Amino acid sequence: MSIADELKQLTKKTTNKWTKQRKAENRGRSKSSRVYVYSDRVCFTDIANQVIPDAYQLASGDGKYTAGKRQIYYAAREKFKKLTGKEIGWGYFSSDILQKFLNENPELTKNWKVTADPRGKLIIPNTSSAPIPCGTLDIERYIKNHVDGHEPTDVLEDSTFDFKTCWSGDTPGERYQAVLYIEKEGFEPLLRDAEIANRFHLAILSCKGQSVAAARQLVDHVCGRLEIPLLIAHDFDIHGFRIAARLTTESQDQVERGTCKYFFKHSIEATDIGLRLSDIEKYELSEETHDQKVQIDSYTRRDLGLLEQEVEFLESGRRVELNAFTSPQFVEWLESKLRENGISENWHPTDEDVLRDHYQRAWIIGQVQKQVNKIIDNFKDEIDIPKDIVEFVKEAMEDSTLPWDEAVAEAISEELDDKD
């Protein structure tokens, strides 16, 4: 070895020792620097208790009004940024921070009126009622008025033959025999054209993707407590199967994280009528592929009742949506699924007390209506309509907060009382 090579090797050894020492020192400084930086860092979860109560009070007018989750988000956003130095995203705030705070502070929030934007609809068959938005307040109102608090209407309080949507205590359905859940919106016009709800006496509930808390609350009360059958239609993909599962059970992951939006009070037996491989083959439905391939273990396969060919299809990254049906195909497929599971047309309640009450009510209303029609004909000649009808209506509304037609009716009623 030459003198030059020896010097080069000696220099390298010395340099290596120095380099190792220098890197160790840098790591130490870097570590201490990280400790310093992160020791002063404030997380969103750390300050939620400071921010959210004030944000709710601001958004709701000190609890006077209902506040939407997005309103609370805007009321809280600047304070979160001031205390953390970072913007908080809407999705993270709504599904994680706010929901966890509500779950962990039930006493503080029990009288809070917090709502989320409706993400679906509830259609009640054979009524003139418009679809009910699948939002917290709307579903709670429906449950309170038609599921929990219904009492048969007195015949003299309702002079029509419209037997409104109702229940008698815990008696099974008087207006519909089952609830059909569809995992996506967009089928309402087709279902209306085919009269699926009316012909099969079904309440139809739909959501955009994963079911919201309001939908779970509805099926808990109606299908769980009252044991009304629940049928679930969904796409042929893992996401669709998970949507079906989450409609009737809590997500264990959300429970562990403290972000579960609804806790079920009753056990629910649901019938999965979602797309299967046999339906895809029968109707020659178009499939699509996606990048996220799934792995289905033996437990999941048994739990979902999947056949070996269905597992292979799903694990290959393929899926089929309900939208792959033509409209005639979808109607044919859905009707066959309903009939296969005992949901027939021409359904009616079988509770004899319910049937007797309605027969009596309809008979009395019919007799009363005949007499009312005679009285109306007699009174028409006695009606003295004011010449300046516009002025009359204006005066009727002066000290009234009622709609104009109710204000007029009230004014006429007062006039008739004065004559008596």
C-alpha positions in Angstrom: 0.0 0.0 0.0 1.4 3.4 -0.9 1.9 6.3 1.5 -0.9 8.1 -0.3 -3.4 5.2 0.2 -2.4 4.9 3.9 -3.1 8.6 4.5 -6.4 8.4 2.6 -7.6 5.4 4.8 -6.5 7.1 8.0 -8.3 10.3 7.0 -11.5 8.3 6.3 -11.5 6.5 9.7 -11.0 9.9 11.5 -13.7 11.5 9.4 -16.1 8.6 10.0 -15.7 9.0 13.8 -16.3 12.7 13.5 -19.3 12.2 11.2 -21.0 9.8 13.6 -20.4 12.1 16.5 -21.8 15.0 14.5 -25.0 13.1 13.5 -25.5 12.0 17.1 -25.3 15.6 18.3 -27.7 16.7 15.5 -30.2 14.0 16.4 -30.0 15.1 20.0 -30.6 18.7 19.0 -33.4 17.7 16.7 -35.1 15.6 19.3 -34.9 18.3 21.9 -36.2 20.7 19.2 -39.2 18.4 18.5 -39.9 18.2 22.2 -39.9 21.9 22.4 -42.2 22.4 19.4 -44.7 19.7 20.3 -44.8 20.6 24.0 -46.6 23.8 23.1 -48.8 22.3 20.4 -52.6 22.4 21.1 -54.9 19.8 19.5 -58.5 20.4 18.5 -59.7 17.7 20.9 -57.8 19.4 23.8 -59.9 22.6 23.6 -63.3 21.2 22.4 -64.7 21.7 25.9 -63.7 25.4 25.8 -65.0 26.1 22.3 -68.1 24.1 21.6 -70.4 25.2 24.4 -69.9 28.9 23.5 -70.2 28.1 19.8 -73.6 26.4 20.4 -74.9 29.3 22.5 -73.8 31.7 19.8 -75.3 29.7 16.9 -78.6 28.9 18.7 -79.2 32.4 20.3 -78.5 31.0 23.8 -80.6 27.9 23.2 -83.7 29.8 21.9 -83.5 28.3 18.4 -82.4 25.1 16.7 -78.8 25.2 15.5 -77.5 23.1 12.6 -74.1 21.4 12.9 -72.7 23.6 10.2 -73.9 26.7 12.0 -72.0 25.5 15.1 -69.0 24.8 13.0 -68.9 28.4 11.7 -69.4 29.8 15.2 -66.5 27.6 16.5 -64.1 27.9 13.5 -62.3 31.1 14.4 -61.8 30.2 18.0 -60.3 26.8 17.1 -57.9 28.6 14.7 -56.9 31.2 17.3 -56.1 28.6 20.0 -54.4 26.0 17.7 -53.1 28.1 14.9 -54.7 25.8 12.4 -58.0 25.6 10.4 -60.4 22.9 11.4 -62.1 21.1 8.5 -65.9 20.8 8.4 -65.9 17.0 8.0 -63.6 16.4 10.9 -65.5 18.8 13.1 -68.9 17.3 12.4 -68.2 13.6 12.5 -65.5 13.6 15.1 -65.0 16.6 17.4 -68.6 17.7 17.8 -70.1 14.1 17.9 -67.5 13.0 20.5 -68.3 16.1 22.6 -72.1 15.4 22.4 -71.5 11.8 23.5 -69.2 12.6 26.3 -71.4 15.5 27.8 -75.0 14.1 27.8 -76.0 16.2 30.8 -74.8 19.4 29.4 -76.2 18.8 25.9 -79.5 17.0 26.7 -81.6 20.1 25.9 -79.5 21.2 23.0 -81.3 21.3 19.7 -78.6 20.3 17.2 -79.6 19.2 13.7 -77.8 17.9 10.6 -78.8 18.5 7.0 -81.3 15.9 5.9 -79.6 13.2 3.7 -82.6 11.3 2.5 -86.4 10.9 2.6 -89.2 8.9 4.3 -92.2 8.2 2.1 -95.4 7.2 3.8 -97.8 5.2 1.5 -101.4 6.1 0.7 -101.5 9.6 2.3 -101.4 13.1 0.9 -98.3 13.8 3.0 -95.2 15.0 1.2 -92.0 12.9 1.8 -90.5 13.5 5.2 -86.9 14.7 5.1 -84.6 12.2 6.9 -83.2 14.8 9.3 -83.1 14.6 13.1 -86.0 16.9 14.0 -88.3 15.7 11.2 -87.9 12.0 12.2 -88.2 12.8 15.9 -91.4 14.7 15.2 -92.7 11.8 13.1 -91.9 9.3 15.9 -93.5 11.5 18.5 -96.7 12.2 16.6 -97.3 8.9 14.8 -95.3 6.2 16.5 -95.2 7.0 20.3 -97.9 9.5 20.9 -100.8 8.5 18.6 -104.3 8.2 19.9 -107.2 7.4 17.5 -108.7 10.6 16.2 -112.2 11.5 17.5 -114.6 11.3 14.6 -116.0 14.7 15.4 -112.6 16.3 15.3 -111.9 15.1 11.7 -114.7 15.4 9.3 -113.0 13.6 6.4 -112.5 10.0 5.3 -108.8 10.4 5.2 -107.5 7.8 7.7 -104.2 9.5 8.5 -100.9 7.7 9.0 -101.1 6.5 12.6 -100.4 3.8 15.1 -102.4 2.6 18.1 -99.8 2.3 20.9 -97.6 -0.6 20.1 -100.0 -2.2 17.6 -98.2 -3.3 14.4 -98.7 -1.1 11.3 -102.0 0.4 10.5 -100.8 2.3 7.5 -97.9 0.2 6.2 -96.7 -3.4 6.6 -93.0 -2.9 6.2 -90.1 -0.5 5.8 -88.0 -0.6 2.6 -84.6 1.0 2.9 -82.7 1.9 -0.3 -79.1 2.9 0.1 -79.3 5.8 -2.3 -81.6 8.5 -3.5 -82.7 9.1 -7.1 -85.2 6.2 -7.3 -88.2 8.2 -5.9 -89.7 9.2 -9.3 -89.5 5.6 -10.5 -91.0 4.2 -7.3 -93.8 6.8 -7.6 -94.5 5.9 -11.2 -94.7 2.2 -10.3 -96.7 3.0 -7.1 -94.5 0.6 -5.1 -95.2 2.3 -1.8 -99.0 2.4 -2.3 -99.4 -1.0 -3.9 -97.3 -2.9 -1.4 -98.1 -0.6 1.6 -94.5 0.2 2.3 -92.8 3.1 4.0 -89.7 3.8 1.8 -86.6 5.2 3.5 -83.6 6.3 1.4 -80.3 7.9 2.2 -77.2 9.1 0.3 -74.7 6.4 1.1 -74.2 5.4 4.7 -77.4 5.8 6.8 -77.7 8.9 9.0 -78.6 8.8 12.7 -82.2 9.9 11.9 -82.6 6.8 9.7 -81.3 4.5 12.4 -83.5 6.1 15.0 -86.5 5.5 12.8 -85.8 1.8 12.2 -85.0 1.3 15.9 -88.4 2.6 16.9 -90.5 1.2 14.1 -88.8 -2.0 13.1 -87.2 -2.8 16.5 -89.8 -1.8 19.1 -92.9 -2.4 16.9 -91.4 -5.3 15.0 -92.4 -4.0 11.6 -90.4 -5.9 8.9 -87.3 -4.1 7.5 -86.0 -4.9 4.0 -82.7 -3.4 2.7 -81.8 -2.9 -1.0 -78.2 -2.0 -1.9 -75.5 -2.2 -4.6 -73.5 -5.4 -5.0 -70.3 -4.2 -3.4 -68.7 -4.3 0.1 -69.8 -0.7 0.7 -73.4 -1.7 0.1 -73.2 -4.7 2.5 -71.7 -2.5 5.2 -74.5 0.1 4.7 -77.0 -2.7 5.4 -75.1 -3.7 8.5 -74.7 -0.2 9.9 -78.5 0.5 9.5 -79.3 -1.8 12.4 -76.1 -2.0 14.5 -73.5 0.4 15.9 -70.1 0.6 14.3 -67.6 -0.9 16.8 -64.9 1.5 15.5 -67.1 4.5 16.2 -68.1 3.2 19.6 -64.4 2.8 20.6 -63.5 6.3 19.3 -66.5 7.8 21.1 -68.0 9.2 17.8 -71.0 6.9 17.4 -74.0 9.0 16.3 -76.8 6.6 17.5 -77.0 3.8 20.0 -79.8 1.2 19.3 -82.3 0.4 22.1 -83.8 -2.6 20.3 -82.7 -5.7 18.4 -83.7 -5.5 14.7 -84.2 -8.4 12.3 -83.6 -7.1 8.8 -83.9 -8.8 5.5 -81.2 -8.1 3.0 -82.7 -8.0 -0.5 -79.7 -6.3 -2.0 -78.1 -7.2 -5.4 -76.5 -10.6 -5.6 -74.5 -12.3 -8.3 -77.5 -14.4 -9.5 -79.4 -11.1 -10.1 -76.4 -9.7 -12.0 -76.3 -12.7 -14.2 -80.0 -12.9 -14.7 -80.4 -9.3 -15.8 -77.0 -9.2 -17.5 -76.1 -6.0 -15.6 -73.0 -4.0 -16.5 -70.2 -4.2 -14.0 -67.5 -1.7 -13.2 -64.1 -1.9 -11.6 -62.5 0.3 -8.9 -58.9 0.6 -7.6 -59.6 -0.4 -4.0 -59.6 -4.2 -4.0 -61.0 -5.8 -0.9 -60.1 -8.9 1.1 -63.0 -10.8 2.5 -62.1 -13.1 5.4 -64.1 -16.2 6.3 -65.9 -14.5 9.2 -67.2 -11.7 6.9 -68.1 -14.2 4.2 -70.3 -16.2 6.7 -71.7 -13.0 8.3 -72.8 -11.6 4.9 -73.9 -15.0 3.5 -71.6 -14.7 0.5 -71.1 -17.5 -2.0 -67.6 -18.4 -3.1 -68.2 -17.0 -6.6 -69.5 -13.7 -5.0 -66.3 -13.4 -2.9 -64.1 -13.9 -6.0 -66.2 -11.3 -7.9 -65.8 -8.7 -5.1 -62.2 -9.4 -4.4 -61.3 -8.9 -8.1 -62.3 -5.2 -7.7 -65.6 -5.5 -9.5 -68.9 -4.1 -8.4 -72.5 -3.5 -9.8 -74.8 -0.7 -8.8 -78.6 -0.7 -8.6 -78.5 2.0 -11.3 -77.3 -0.6 -13.8 -80.9 -1.8 -14.0 -83.2 -0.3 -16.6 -86.4 1.1 -15.0 -88.5 -1.9 -16.1 -85.8 -4.3 -14.8 -85.6 -2.5 -11.5 -89.3 -2.6 -10.9 -89.5 -6.3 -11.9 -86.5 -7.1 -9.6 -87.8 -5.2 -6.6 -91.4 -6.6 -6.9 -90.0 -10.1 -7.0 -87.8 -9.5 -3.9 -90.8 -8.1 -2.0 -93.1 -11.0 -2.9 -90.4 -13.6 -2.1 -90.2 -12.1 1.4 -93.9 -12.1 2.1 -94.7 -8.5 1.3 -97.9 -8.8 -0.7 -100.3 -6.3 -2.3 -103.8 -5.7 -0.9 -102.5 -5.8 2.7 -104.6 -4.6 5.6 -104.3 -4.5 9.4 -105.6 -7.7 11.1 -106.1 -6.2 14.6 -109.9 -6.4 15.0 -110.1 -3.5 17.4 -108.4 -1.2 14.8 -110.7 -2.4 12.1 -113.9 -1.9 14.3 -112.8 1.5 15.3 -112.2 2.6 11.7 -115.5 1.1 10.5 -117.4 3.0 13.2 -115.5 6.2 12.5 -116.1 6.0 8.7 -119.8 5.2 9.2 -120.3 8.2 11.6 -118.4 10.6 9.4 -120.4 9.4 6.4 -123.7 10.1 8.2 -122.5 13.5 9.6 -121.2 14.5 6.1 -124.7 13.9 4.6 -126.3 16.2 7.3 -123.6 18.8 6.9 -124.2 19.0 3.1 -127.9 19.6 3.7 -127.1 22.4 6.3 -124.6 24.0 3.9 -127.2 24.2 1.2 -129.7 25.9 3.6 -127.1 28.4 4.9 -125.9 29.6 1.5 -128.9 31.9 1.1 -128.2 33.5 4.5 -124.6 34.4 3.9 -124.1 38.2 3.8 -120.6 38.7 2.2 -119.2 42.2 3.0 -119.2 44.5 0.0 -115.6 45.6 0.6 -114.2 42.1 1.2 -110.6 43.3 0.9 -111.1 45.8 3.8 -112.7 43.1 5.9 -109.7 40.8 5.5 -107.3 43.6 6.2 -109.1 44.4 9.5 -109.3 40.7 10.4 -105.5 40.5 10.1 -104.6 43.7 12.0 -104.1 42.1 15.4 -103.6 38.6 14.3 -100.6 36.5 13.6 -102.6 33.8 11.9 -102.6 33.1 8.1 -105.1 35.3 6.3 -107.7 32.5 5.8 -107.6 31.4 9.5 -107.8 35.1 10.5 -111.0 35.5 8.4 -112.5 32.3 9.9 -111.8 33.6 13.4 -113.4 37.0 12.6 -116.5 35.3 11.2 -116.7 33.1 14.3 -116.6 36.1 16.5 -119.3 37.8 14.5 -121.6 34.7 14.8 -120.9 34.6 18.6 -121.9 38.2 19.0 -125.2 37.5 17.1 -126.0 34.7 19.5 
